[in-house]
Amino acid sequence: MDVSVPYVAPLCYAREDGRHEPFLRRVGTEADRKKTEDFQLEVLKRKARLLPRFEKMCTEKNYTFRAPLEEIYDFCVLEYSFSIWQWGTDIRSIPETSASDDTLLDHLLAISGPSYFIVDSPTLSFFVQAARELGYYGYDIAPFKPYLSIKTSKDYLRRLMLPEDMRKMKFDKTLSNKIVRFLKKNDPKMIFIYGQNDPWTAAGVTWLKNKKNIHVFVEPGGSHLARIGTMSEDQKQKVMSLLRGWLEE
């Protein structure tokens, strides 16, 4: 391997790493964060009215879950803030809290729908790997506690995403420790690309300093979709210059 250009590249240290929740309390502007949280609170306050349609949609799609439907609804709401920032959705697209029930639910389903939590998820293999060694993120339930049917979101990945026969599996830090040691002791030709607003960047290797060959670029305002092609001209030119120089060696 001569050159690597990893996109996103989180390096989580635990099944619920702990750095993503504080990130979401800082990302964007205060007004953006308030609008996001206000929406989450509103769909929780209207849960009794929205849950029947939520259930109807799940039934029509033959979704099955490892937890009661009301809990799945709650987790969709908790996932909302992570998802909307992850994919760079325009915060201005969030409906006002005075919007109709249908408008609010349609938006919730579009951003963080229940298919994420289904038993036969196409990303099951990734969830197993995340639970075993890649790590994942948690949820801050403090602002929403009065409206939740769950007392805690802790260990949700194991409880909601893993088959019964894998729930006793423990998280193994060997891989993350090995990667950290490798990056500290070595200096391979690597260009890490992150989006400033992507919650996964909270677990990025942005702490790497004083390397000649390892370069970390954070796209201002960027999301999970940050790529060389989405960067500013200045960043793009720097990346392309590095790549050309390495490939000509």
LINSULKA-V609926 format. One record per pair of residues at least 6 apart in sequence whose ideal C-beta (glycine too) atoms are under 6 Angstrom apart, sorted by the first residue. I is the first residue (numbers start at 1). GAP is how many residues later the second one is. Records with the same first field share a line. If there is no record, write none. Layout:
I = GAP ; GAP
This chain:
3 = 186 ; 243
4 = 186
5 = 186
6 = 186
7 = 186
8 = 192
9 = 183
10 = 190 ; 193
11 = 165 ; 168 ; 192 ; 194
12 = 123 ; 191
13 = 163
14 = 121
15 = 116 ; 121 ; 142 ; 156
16 = 122
17 = 118 ; 120 ; 186
19 = 183 ; 184
20 = 117 ; 179 ; 182
21 = 117 ; 119
23 = 176 ; 179
24 = 57 ; 175
27 = 58 ; 170
32 = 59
35 = 56 ; 59
36 = 45
37 = 106
38 = 59
39 = 55
40 = 37 ; 40
42 = 55
43 = 34 ; 61 ; 65
44 = 33 ; 100 ; 103
49 = 52
50 = 51 ; 55
51 = 22
53 = 52
54 = 19
55 = 14
58 = 56
63 = 51 ; 55
64 = 55
65 = 7 ; 52
66 = 94
67 = 93
70 = 79
71 = 78 ; 79
72 = 42 ; 45
74 = 74 ; 75 ; 76
76 = 36 ; 38
78 = 61
79 = 33
80 = 31 ; 32
82 = 117
83 = 28 ; 29
84 = 27
85 = 112 ; 114
86 = 112 ; 113 ; 138
87 = 136 ; 137
88 = 135
95 = 8 ; 9 ; 12
117 = 43
127 = 34
130 = 6
131 = 26 ; 27 ; 31
132 = 37
133 = 39 ; 42
136 = 21
139 = 14
141 = 12
158 = 9
187 = 24 ; 25 ; 26 ; 27
189 = 24 ; 57
190 = 24
191 = 24 ; 48
192 = 13 ; 24
193 = 24 ; 33
194 = 7 ; 10 ; 24
195 = 24 ; 27 ; 28 ; 31
196 = 22 ; 24 ; 25 ; 26
197 = 26
198 = 25 ; 26
206 = 10
208 = 6 ; 8
217 = 18
219 = 7 ; 12
228 = 11
